[in-house]
Amino acid sequence: MDRIKNIAVVAHDNCKEELLDFVACNREAILAHNLIATGTTGRLVEALLAETGPAEGGEPKRVRRLMSGPLGGDQQLGAMISEGKVDVLFFFWDPMEPQPHDVDVKALLRLAVLYNIPTASNRSSAEFLISSAFFDHEFSIKPNRFFEYADRKLD
């Protein structure tokens, strides 16, 4: 994992305000990296970063926006994880509200675990992750043992 990370940000509707506050409070740390987001979350994060201005001497931050989660954005993001194009996932999900795309959410979180991607699912875990010494440095992700599955012997 390079020093400049590809960071994915996702938030269910009831968690978008909390994610935006997290981004605003950690603006400088986040601006140093590439951002990817599902639809509405990406639009809101990009607007927030445009309001607060570019990083020192930089251009306004662009967010690579995927489809909205229920329209396939979670699956797009999962594909990016499996292709090694996501380094960190901030996914503020709502444990109290059933989602029409719960199976996609579960698949996305499964892939994040399978590919050993650092993942934060709420504000506290996001603060811990972004304050890690590894956040702005190169880091080697150890592959999970699950990949032995592809080479298993079948009878």
C-alpha positions in Angstrom: 0.0 0.0 0.0 1.5 3.3 -1.1 1.8 6.4 1.1 -1.1 8.0 -0.8 -4.1 5.8 -0.3 -7.2 5.1 -2.2 -9.9 5.8 0.4 -13.5 4.7 -0.1 -16.2 6.5 1.9 -19.7 5.2 2.1 -22.6 6.1 4.5 -26.1 5.0 4.8 -28.6 7.9 4.9 -28.9 8.1 8.7 -25.1 8.2 8.9 -24.2 10.7 6.2 -24.1 13.7 8.6 -21.7 11.8 10.9 -19.4 10.9 8.0 -19.4 14.5 6.7 -18.5 15.7 10.2 -15.7 13.2 10.3 -14.4 14.3 6.9 -14.6 18.0 7.9 -12.7 17.3 11.2 -10.1 15.3 9.4 -10.0 17.4 6.2 -6.2 17.9 5.9 -5.5 14.2 6.4 -8.1 13.1 3.9 -7.1 15.6 1.2 -3.7 14.0 1.0 -5.3 10.9 -0.5 -7.5 9.8 -3.4 -11.2 9.5 -2.6 -13.8 7.0 -3.9 -17.4 7.1 -2.9 -20.8 5.7 -3.6 -23.2 8.1 -5.3 -24.9 10.4 -2.8 -22.1 10.2 -0.3 -19.6 11.2 -3.0 -21.7 14.2 -4.0 -22.0 15.4 -0.4 -18.3 14.8 0.4 -17.2 16.6 -2.8 -19.5 19.6 -2.0 -18.1 19.7 1.6 -14.5 19.8 0.4 -15.3 22.4 -2.3 -16.9 24.6 0.4 -13.9 24.4 2.6 -11.5 25.0 -0.2 -8.6 23.0 -1.8 -5.6 21.7 0.1 -2.7 24.1 0.4 -1.7 25.1 -3.1 -3.9 22.5 -4.7 -6.9 22.1 -6.9 -10.4 21.4 -5.5 -10.6 17.7 -4.4 -12.4 15.4 -6.8 -14.1 12.3 -5.6 -14.4 9.3 -7.9 -18.1 8.8 -7.6 -19.7 5.4 -8.2 -23.4 4.6 -8.5 -25.6 4.9 -5.4 -25.3 1.9 -3.2 -28.7 0.5 -3.9 -28.2 1.0 -7.6 -25.0 -1.0 -7.7 -22.4 1.2 -6.1 -21.7 -1.2 -3.3 -21.0 -3.9 -5.9 -18.8 -1.6 -7.9 -16.8 -0.8 -4.8 -16.5 -4.5 -4.0 -15.1 -5.1 -7.4 -12.5 -2.4 -6.9 -11.5 -4.0 -3.6 -11.0 -7.4 -5.3 -8.9 -5.6 -8.0 -6.6 -4.0 -5.4 -7.9 -0.5 -6.1 -9.1 0.3 -2.5 -6.7 0.7 0.4 -9.0 1.9 3.2 -12.8 1.8 3.7 -14.8 4.1 5.8 -18.3 2.7 5.8 -20.6 4.3 8.3 -23.6 1.9 8.2 -26.8 2.1 10.0 -27.4 -0.9 12.4 -31.0 0.2 13.1 -32.4 0.6 9.6 -32.9 -2.3 7.3 -31.6 -1.5 3.8 -33.2 -2.6 0.6 -29.7 -3.7 -0.6 -28.6 -5.5 2.6 -27.1 -8.4 0.6 -24.9 -5.9 -1.3 -23.8 -4.3 1.9 -22.9 -7.7 3.4 -21.0 -8.7 0.2 -19.0 -5.4 0.3 -18.1 -5.9 4.0 -17.2 -9.6 3.3 -14.8 -8.5 0.5 -13.2 -5.9 2.8 -12.5 -8.6 5.3 -11.4 -11.1 2.7 -8.9 -8.7 1.2 -7.8 -7.5 4.6 -8.7 -3.9 3.9 -8.6 -1.6 7.0 -12.2 -0.8 7.6 -14.0 1.6 9.9 -17.7 1.2 10.4 -18.4 4.1 12.8 -16.9 7.3 14.0 -14.8 5.8 16.8 -13.1 3.2 14.5 -12.6 5.9 11.8 -10.8 8.2 14.3 -8.6 5.3 15.4 -7.8 4.3 11.8 -7.1 7.9 10.5 -4.8 8.6 13.5 -2.8 5.4 13.0 0.9 5.9 12.2 0.3 3.8 9.1 -2.3 6.1 7.6 0.2 8.4 5.9 3.0 5.8 5.3 3.6 2.8 3.1 2.1 -0.3 4.6 2.1 -4.0 3.5 -1.2 -5.8 3.8 -0.7 -9.4 4.6 -2.8 -11.6 2.4 -5.4 -13.7 4.2 -5.2 -17.4 4.3 -8.5 -17.6 2.4 -6.8 -17.5 -0.9 -5.6 -21.1 -0.4 -9.3 -21.9 -1.2 -8.7 -21.2 -5.0 -5.9 -23.8 -5.0 -7.7 -26.5 -3.0 -7.7 -30.0 -4.3 -11.1 -31.3 -5.4 -12.0 -35.0 -5.4 
